[in-house]
């Protein structure tokens, strides 16, 4: 009986994490923002950007996992290697309104750029 209850709780947590959880959105109005790569996530993972202006994103990788070593912006044909415990600047071109995903090469770390 206890295992069944623990199993249901675990299923609920998995459903919440993968389908119901929506990370907070951070705005980059000044044209620059810092993203920390740590603990299997990008912090912040949802970034609001202005349309039609280039933006600089600073990535600070604190996670030694090999998966965290690369960030990909597939829609923009951009990929950059992230050095461990060092800041890496990435200048993104002016973008049209929409949502642009960014992730690691295995898509375990995920983020979204919301361009308005």
C-alpha positions as CSV (number, residue, x, y, z in Angstrom):
1,X,0.0,0.0,0.0
2,X,2.8,2.4,0.9
3,X,4.6,1.7,-2.4
4,X,1.4,2.4,-4.4
5,X,1.0,5.8,-2.6
6,X,4.7,6.7,-3.2
7,X,4.3,5.6,-6.8
8,X,1.3,7.9,-7.3
9,X,3.1,10.8,-5.7
10,X,6.1,10.2,-8.0
11,X,3.9,10.1,-11.1
12,X,2.2,13.4,-10.0
13,X,5.6,15.0,-9.6
14,X,6.8,13.8,-13.0
15,X,3.6,15.1,-14.7
16,X,4.0,18.5,-13.0
17,X,7.7,18.9,-13.9
18,X,7.4,17.9,-17.5
19,X,4.0,19.1,-18.5
20,X,2.5,21.6,-16.0
21,X,5.5,23.6,-14.7
22,X,6.1,26.9,-16.4
23,X,9.3,28.7,-15.5
24,X,9.2,32.4,-14.7
25,X,10.0,34.7,-17.6
26,X,12.8,37.3,-17.4
27,X,13.0,40.3,-19.6
28,X,16.2,41.6,-21.2
29,X,15.3,45.2,-21.8
30,X,18.9,46.6,-21.7
31,X,20.1,44.2,-24.5
32,X,22.0,41.9,-22.2
33,X,21.2,39.1,-19.8
34,X,23.2,36.4,-17.8
35,X,22.1,32.8,-18.0
36,X,23.6,30.4,-15.4
37,X,24.0,26.7,-16.5
38,X,23.8,24.7,-13.3
39,X,22.0,21.7,-11.9
40,X,20.6,20.5,-15.2
41,X,18.9,23.8,-16.1
42,X,19.4,27.2,-17.6
43,X,18.5,29.9,-15.1
44,X,16.5,31.8,-16.4
45,X,15.2,29.4,-18.9
46,X,12.5,31.6,-20.4
47,X,13.8,35.0,-21.6
48,X,11.7,37.8,-23.1
49,X,13.6,39.9,-25.7
50,X,12.6,42.9,-27.9
51,X,12.1,42.2,-31.6
52,X,14.3,43.8,-34.2
53,X,17.3,44.4,-31.9
54,X,20.5,42.3,-31.4
55,X,20.9,40.9,-27.8
56,X,23.9,39.7,-25.9
57,X,23.5,36.7,-23.7
58,X,26.2,35.9,-21.1
59,X,26.3,32.2,-20.3
60,X,28.0,31.1,-17.1
61,X,28.5,27.3,-17.0
62,X,28.9,26.0,-13.5
63,X,27.8,22.4,-14.3
64,X,30.7,20.1,-15.2
65,X,28.4,17.7,-17.1
66,X,29.5,17.2,-20.7
67,X,25.9,17.9,-21.9
68,X,26.2,21.5,-20.5
69,X,29.3,22.2,-22.7
70,X,27.4,23.3,-25.7
71,X,24.4,25.5,-26.3
72,X,22.4,25.3,-29.6
73,X,20.0,27.8,-31.1
74,X,18.7,25.6,-33.9
75,X,16.3,28.2,-35.4
76,X,19.2,30.7,-35.7
77,X,21.9,28.1,-36.8
78,X,24.1,29.1,-33.8
79,X,26.1,26.7,-31.6
80,X,28.6,27.8,-29.0
81,X,30.9,25.9,-26.6
82,X,30.6,27.0,-23.0
83,X,33.8,26.8,-20.9
84,X,33.4,25.6,-17.3
85,X,33.3,28.3,-14.7
86,X,33.9,31.1,-17.2
87,X,31.5,33.6,-18.8
88,X,30.9,33.3,-22.5
89,X,29.2,36.1,-24.4
90,X,26.9,35.2,-27.3
91,X,25.5,38.0,-29.5
92,X,22.2,37.0,-31.1
93,X,21.1,38.9,-34.2
94,X,17.9,40.9,-34.4
95,X,15.0,38.5,-34.5
96,X,11.4,38.6,-35.7
97,X,8.6,38.1,-33.1
98,X,8.1,34.5,-32.0
99,X,9.6,31.8,-29.7
100,X,13.0,30.4,-30.3
101,X,14.2,27.3,-28.4
102,X,17.8,26.8,-27.1
103,X,19.2,23.7,-25.6
104,X,22.2,21.4,-25.1
105,X,23.2,18.9,-27.7
106,X,21.2,16.1,-26.0
107,X,18.2,18.5,-25.3
108,X,18.3,17.8,-21.6
109,X,18.9,21.5,-20.8
110,X,16.2,23.6,-22.4
111,X,15.3,27.2,-22.7
112,X,13.1,29.6,-24.7
113,X,13.6,33.0,-26.1
114,X,10.3,34.9,-26.4
115,X,10.7,37.7,-28.9
116,X,8.0,40.4,-28.8
